[in-house]
Amino acid sequence: MSNKAAELKALRRQDDTERRRILSQLAEDKAEREQRRQAAVQDPAAQDPAAQGPTPPGKGAAGPSSTAGPSTTTALLVRTAEGALRASFSADSTLLDVRAWVDESCRVTAASAMSPLRPVVGGGRVLVSTEQTEALRAGREFFEQQTARMRE
């Protein structure tokens, strides 16, 4: 029993050490964020995204801004059956401007779908060889037979 008690005490010490390490790391991170925030308030040019280089995916542009101020552009994402359309508009753009862009983008997308570089397949069906069709049919029949046997 004392062996298990000693193991439990050792595990608790390790947990406490790990907890203290994590808490100190959190405190350091918090202090670093505060320093960066104060530096940004003192030097607004340091917060300019163009001066810092490209923003890594998942950070910055899509997330909420830490500064409060008017934006001059708006990013727009429209999902369609053909894919996603993305664009940036100035803050003074109207919905008529956006509608014209959507119409033009859909027209361009439809025209590119008709290009000879990409075969047109109707109704969501994919054309395959006869051998592949027969193999799929045989597999489907085998599956249905096995399912019927299991139900009996």
C-alpha positions in Angstrom: 0.0 0.0 0.0 2.8 2.4 0.7 4.3 1.8 -2.7 1.0 3.0 -4.3 0.9 5.9 -2.0 4.4 6.9 -3.0 3.5 6.6 -6.7 0.4 8.8 -6.1 2.5 11.4 -4.3 5.0 11.4 -7.2 2.3 11.8 -9.7 0.7 14.6 -7.8 4.1 16.4 -7.6 4.5 16.0 -11.3 1.0 17.3 -11.9 1.7 20.3 -9.6 5.0 21.0 -11.4 3.3 20.8 -14.8 0.5 23.0 -13.6 2.9 25.7 -12.3 4.9 25.6 -15.5 1.7 26.1 -17.6 0.5 28.9 -15.4 3.9 30.7 -15.6 3.8 30.3 -19.4 0.4 31.8 -19.5 1.5 34.7 -17.4 4.5 35.3 -19.6 2.3 35.1 -22.7 -0.1 37.6 -21.1 2.7 40.0 -20.3 4.1 39.7 -23.9 0.7 40.5 -25.4 0.4 43.5 -23.1 3.8 44.7 -24.2 2.9 44.4 -27.9 -0.4 46.2 -27.2 1.4 49.1 -25.5 4.0 49.2 -28.3 1.2 49.3 -30.9 -0.5 52.2 -29.1 2.8 54.1 -28.9 3.9 53.3 -32.5 0.8 52.8 -34.8 3.1 52.2 -37.9 4.4 49.0 -36.2 0.8 47.7 -36.4 0.5 48.2 -40.2 0.0 44.8 -41.8 1.9 45.8 -44.9 5.0 46.6 -42.8 4.8 43.2 -41.1 4.5 41.1 -44.3 1.9 38.6 -45.2 -0.5 37.4 -42.6 -0.4 33.6 -42.0 -3.6 31.6 -42.7 -6.1 31.6 -39.9 -4.6 34.8 -38.3 -5.3 38.5 -38.6 -7.5 39.3 -41.6 -10.4 36.9 -40.8 -10.3 37.4 -37.1 -11.5 40.3 -35.1 -9.3 43.4 -35.0 -7.7 44.5 -31.8 -7.9 48.2 -32.9 -11.1 50.1 -33.2 -11.3 52.2 -36.4 -13.0 52.6 -39.7 -12.1 50.1 -42.4 -11.7 51.3 -46.0 -12.3 47.9 -47.6 -14.6 44.9 -47.1 -13.9 41.3 -48.1 -16.8 39.4 -49.6 -17.1 35.6 -50.1 -20.0 34.2 -52.1 -20.4 30.4 -52.2 -21.9 29.0 -55.4 -22.4 25.5 -56.9 -19.3 26.0 -59.0 -17.1 27.2 -56.0 -16.4 30.2 -53.9 -16.1 33.8 -55.3 -14.0 36.2 -53.4 -13.4 40.0 -53.8 -12.6 43.1 -51.8 -14.7 46.2 -52.2 -14.2 49.7 -51.0 -16.3 50.8 -48.1 -18.2 53.2 -50.2 -19.3 50.5 -52.7 -23.0 50.0 -53.1 -25.0 46.8 -53.4 -25.4 47.5 -57.1 -21.6 47.3 -57.5 -21.6 44.0 -55.6 -24.5 42.7 -57.7 -22.7 43.6 -60.9 -19.5 41.8 -59.7 -21.5 38.7 -58.8 -23.3 38.6 -62.2 -20.0 39.1 -64.0 -18.2 36.4 -61.9 -21.0 33.9 -62.5 -20.9 34.7 -66.2 -17.1 34.2 -66.3 -17.4 31.0 -64.3 -20.1 29.6 -66.6 -18.0 30.5 -69.7 -15.0 28.8 -68.3 -17.1 25.7 -67.6 -17.9 25.5 -71.3 -14.3 25.8 -72.4 -12.9 22.8 -74.3 -10.2 22.3 -71.7 -12.8 20.9 -69.2 -15.3 18.3 -70.5 -18.9 19.1 -69.8 -20.7 16.3 -68.0 -24.4 16.8 -67.5 -26.6 16.0 -64.5 -23.7 15.3 -62.1 -22.9 12.0 -63.9 -19.4 10.9 -64.6 -18.7 9.0 -67.8 -16.6 5.8 -67.3 -15.7 2.8 -69.4 -17.9 -0.2 -69.8 -15.5 -2.4 -67.9 -15.7 -0.1 -64.9 -19.5 0.1 -65.1 -19.7 -3.7 -65.1 -17.4 -4.1 -62.2 -19.4 -1.5 -60.2 -22.7 -3.3 -61.1 -21.2 -6.7 -60.0 -20.0 -5.2 -56.8 -23.4 -3.7 -56.1 -25.2 -6.9 -56.8 -22.8 -8.9 -54.5 -23.4 -6.3 -51.7 -27.1 -6.6 -52.1 -26.9 -10.4 -52.0 -24.9 -10.4 -48.8 -27.2 -7.9 -47.2 -30.2 -10.1 -48.1 -28.5 -13.1 -46.6 -27.8 -11.2 -43.4 -31.5 -10.2 -43.1 -32.7 -13.8 -43.4 
